[in-house]
Each structure stands twice: as C-alpha cells, then as structure tokens.
Amino acid sequence: MKDANYVLWRNLDNTTGNELTGAPGKKTCKDLKKDLIRLAAHADKQFTPSEDGFAQSPIESLKAATEGWDGSQAIEGEKAKTLRDWLETVFLFIDEDNEKEETRFDGLKADIEIGDARNAAVQALRARVPVFVLFSNYFRVRPLIHLKQLATRITNGTLDEERYDYGNVCLLNLLGFDAEELSEMGASDEPDANDPEALEAFREKLDERQYQLNAAEVNLTREVRSVWKPDQSKGEAAKLRLRADGQYLKVTVEDDLGVEVELNQRSEGFR
C-alpha cells in the first residue's frame, strides 16, 4: 500500500468523486467463486452432520449464504461479513496438514477484507482533505487606501471593483472599522501652533486612531497566520502593519527582521 494514492476531483456541476489508486482492488463475487467452492468441497470431506452438530454442510451453507448474489458485485459491507462468518465456520473442517487449503483459506480471508479496508481508507482520507482556495478569483486589498474617497464611494453606492474597493471594504469590516469614521479622525487640518490645547486634542485624536489600528493589526496578523504559515527560516512575512497618515491608510508586511514592504510586493497567494 506504500505506493497507493488518494485522488479527489470536482466536476463542473460541483459534484465530487474520489478513489484510491495503486492499492489492491476490491474483489467481486466472481473473483472469489472458484476458491470458495474448492474450499467448501475440501471442508465437506471432513464434515459429518451427525457428529459436528451443523445443519448444513459447507457446500450447502455457502450456496445458501451467496444465493442471488451478482458476480460483478464487490465484496464489502454485508457481503464481506457473510463470507467472514462462513469462513469461521468452515475453518473447523480444514485439514491442518493440507498446506494448499490452509493457504487458500488465508488468501480468501485477506481478499474479503479489501473492500471494507479501501472504504475505510477513502473515508478517513476524505475527512482530511484541506480547504482549497482558488485565490485568483478573490478580491484583493490595495496597499494604500484613501479613506475619504472610499467613504464617499460607499455612501454613493459607486464602489469600483477595479480600484480594489470591495477588498478594501472587506478588510475594514474584518478589522471592525468604518471608512468614514477613520476618515473623520484624520480629516482635521493641524491647528495653529500657538494653540497648545488644540494641538494636544488633535494629537490625541490621531494617537487614538493609531492605537486602534495597532490592536487591529495584531488580530489581522493572527487571522493571516491561521491559514498562511510563515517559514521563519526563510525570512517569510510574519506581521501585517496598518499605518494611518491623514486620509491614507497603508498596509505593509513586516518580515522577521523588521523590514516592511508594501502588500502588493508580496506573492499573489499571500495577497
């Protein structure tokens, strides 16, 4: 089984299929018929109804157990259980000195188990299939967002996908921000330098916005790391950074050395 592979596919109608390749195939009734009959015939020679306490001989019980079976049907589920039970009964009548029939018995037992073993393997592997994302069809985030312009397009209902609007709105929603709110926090012109109280209030407003962005970038980094595992040995990006400058919100990626690059300089998959 070491060369076996699990193959999964999805059809155009969104249905899926899967199979094991390179593994032993399921046996059918036709595949096992000759060996079952020969083993039953051998067991019949050791069978004595009056002494063994069985109502039917091995040949008769095999015919009764497999009556109506289609030769092309796979041995699995109830059919496999029926044949396992029959083999356990027949085992009592196999001459232990007959190596050929002992080998036939072992071979039949192994063949009967293949169907259920394959089914169990496929079921276990199907449950472990990861989520695949066709990222080329997903909206991206622009590395530099003009908050006032974005807020205006949201209000007017004129979002432009070509300008990354949808991706930018998704980013702000994920972070728990509103474009207009962030825009207003940085909308005021810097007050007169001779008015210390106004300068302090202005600075506090900008600081508050950056504090909120700092908390948001921690959550964003955590979300990204949950699906994109950075390889620190290769210096891959470890953190997302959000910086506000007036009406601009800038998204950068910081590697493990602290070097920041704009988001659009990262790979397509990461973006």
N, C-alpha and C positions, 0 to 999 in steps of 0.2 A: 504493500500500500504506500510505500515511501514515494513512488512516482505518480501517485494519484493527484488530480487537480479538481478543484471545485469551480464550475463555470456558471456564472449568473448572467442573464440577459434580460433586456426590456424591449418589448415590441412597440411598434408605432401606435397601437391602441392602448398603450400604457399597461398592458398585462406583462407579467414576468415569467421567466422559466429558469430552471437550474438543473444541473446534473453533475455527476462525478465522472471524470474521465481518467483512464489509466488504472481503474480499480476493477476487481473481479465483477463481472456482470451478474445480474440476478438470474437464477436458474428457473426454468419453466418446468411444468409437469412433464412435458415431452423429454426434456433433458435427463430427468431422473427416472423415467418409467422403467427402462431396462434393468438398471441396477436395483430398483425397488423390487421388481418381480423376481430377479435372481436371488436376492437376499431372502425374500419371502419363501421361495422354493427351498432354499437351503434350510431355513428355520423349520419348515414343515416336516423335514425328515427327522427332526429332534422332538416334534410335537406329538404328544399323546393325550387326547382330550380327557380321558377318564382319570389320568394322574395329575395333569397340570392345572386343572381347575379353570381353564379358559373355555368360553362358549364357542369361540371361533378359532380356526387355525390361522396362522399368519397370512396365508394367501387370501382366505375369506375376509379377514379383518381389513386387509389392505384394499380389497375391492369395495368393501362397504364404506371405508373412510374416504376413498377417492371417487366415489360414484358421481357421475355428472360433471367431473372436472374437465375443463377445456385444456387441451395440451399446450396451448400457447400462453396460458396464464402464468404469471410469475409466482414463485413460491415465496410468499410473505404473509404477514398477519395471521389470520385464522388457518390458512392452508399450512403455513410453517408450523404452527402449534399442533395441528392434527398429525403431521408427519413426525414431529418430535415425540409426541405421545406414543405413536405407533412404534417408533424405533426403540423406545424404552421398554415396551412390552416384548418386542422381538429379540432384544438383546439376551434374554434368558435362554433362547433356543439356538444361539450361535455357538458352534463348536470352537472352543477357545484354542484348539490346536490347528484350526483351519486359518492360516495366516491370510489367505486370499479374501475370505469373507470378513475377517476382522478389519482388514484394510478397506473393504467395500463399505462396511458399517461406518467407519471413521470418516470416509470420504462423503458419504451421504449426509452425515450429521453436519459436516462443515458446509456443504453446499446448501443445506436447508437454512443455515443461519445467515447466508449472504444477503438475502433480500432485506431482512429486518435491520441488519447491520448498516447497509447502504442508506436505508431510510433514516436511521438514527443519525448517521454522519451528516447527511444533507440537512436535516432539521437543525442540528447543532451549528453547522457552518452558516446556514441561512440567518440564524439569530445573531451571528457575529459579523455580518456584513456591515461595514461602516456606511455612514451617510455620504453620498457622492454629490458634490455641488458643481453644476455647470456654471462657473463663475463668469464666463464671457458674456452671459446674458443678464448679469446683475448690474444695477446702477452703481456708479462709483461716487466717491466723495472728492470734491475739489479741494486741493491743499490750502487754498486761500479763499475765504468766504467773505463777501461784502455783506454785512448783516443788514444794513438799511435797505439795500436793493433787494435782498432776498425777502425781507419782511414785506416790502411793497408788493412784490410779485405774489406772495402768499395771500395778502389781503385782496389783491385784484383778481386772483384766480388765474394768473398767467404764468404758472411755473413752466420752465423750459427744460425739458429733459436733456437737450444738447448742452445746456450750461450746468449740468450736474445738480440741478435744483432738487430733484427727487432724492438723490443720495444724500445731499446736504441736510434736507429736512429730516430724513431718517436718522442721521447722525445726531441732530439736535434733540429729536424725540427720545432717542436712546439715552442721551445724557440728561434728559429731564429739563431742557431749556426751551425757551421760546425766542425765535429770531428777533421779534420786535422788542422783547424785554432786554435782551443783550444789547440790541442796538441803542435803546434809550439810555442804558447805563453808560454808554460811551459817546453819547451824542453831544453833550455839552462842550462848548469851547472852554479852554483853560481860562479861569477867571484872572482878573487883574492881579499882578504880582504884589500889589500894595494892599491886597485884601487877604490877610492871613487866614481868616475864618473860612472864607470862600474857597481858598486853596486847599485847606485841610479837608473840607467837605468833599471837594472834587477828588482829592487823592483817596479818601476813604471809600468813595463810590467805585473808583477804579480798582482799588485793592480788594473790595468785596467781590467784584466780578471775577478777578483772578483767583481768589480763594475758592470760589465756587467751581471755576474751571479746573483748578488743581485737584479738587475732590473728584470731579467728573473724570479726569484723565486716569486716575487710579482705577475707577470702575471700568473704564473703557479698556485699559490695558489688561485687566483681569478677564474681561469678556473675550478679547482677542486671543489671549494665551490659552483659553479653554479649548480653542479649535486650531490654533496655529502655534505649534510647539517650537519655540526658538532654540536653535542649536548654539549654545553659548561658546562651544569650542570653535565654531566658525564665525563668531562675531555677529550672529544674526540679531535683528532688531529685538529689543527687549521691552521697550516702553513707547507709548503714544504720548505726545505732548500737545497741549492746547494753549495757544498764546493769543491774547486779545490786544490789539493796538488800534485804538479809536474805533472805527467801523469795520475793522478787519479781524477775522478770526482765522488763525493759521494753525494747520495740523501738520505736525512733524513726527518723525520716527527717530527714536534715540537708540543707538546700539549699546553694547555692554561697556564700551569705552567712553560713553557720554557724548559721542558725536551725533549731531542731529542732521537729518536730511529730510527734504520735503516728501510728503506722501507719494506724489506722482513719480518719484525716483525709485520707488520700491517696485517689486515684481507685480505682474498682473494678478497673480493668485492672491498675494497679500492684500492688494488694494480691494 
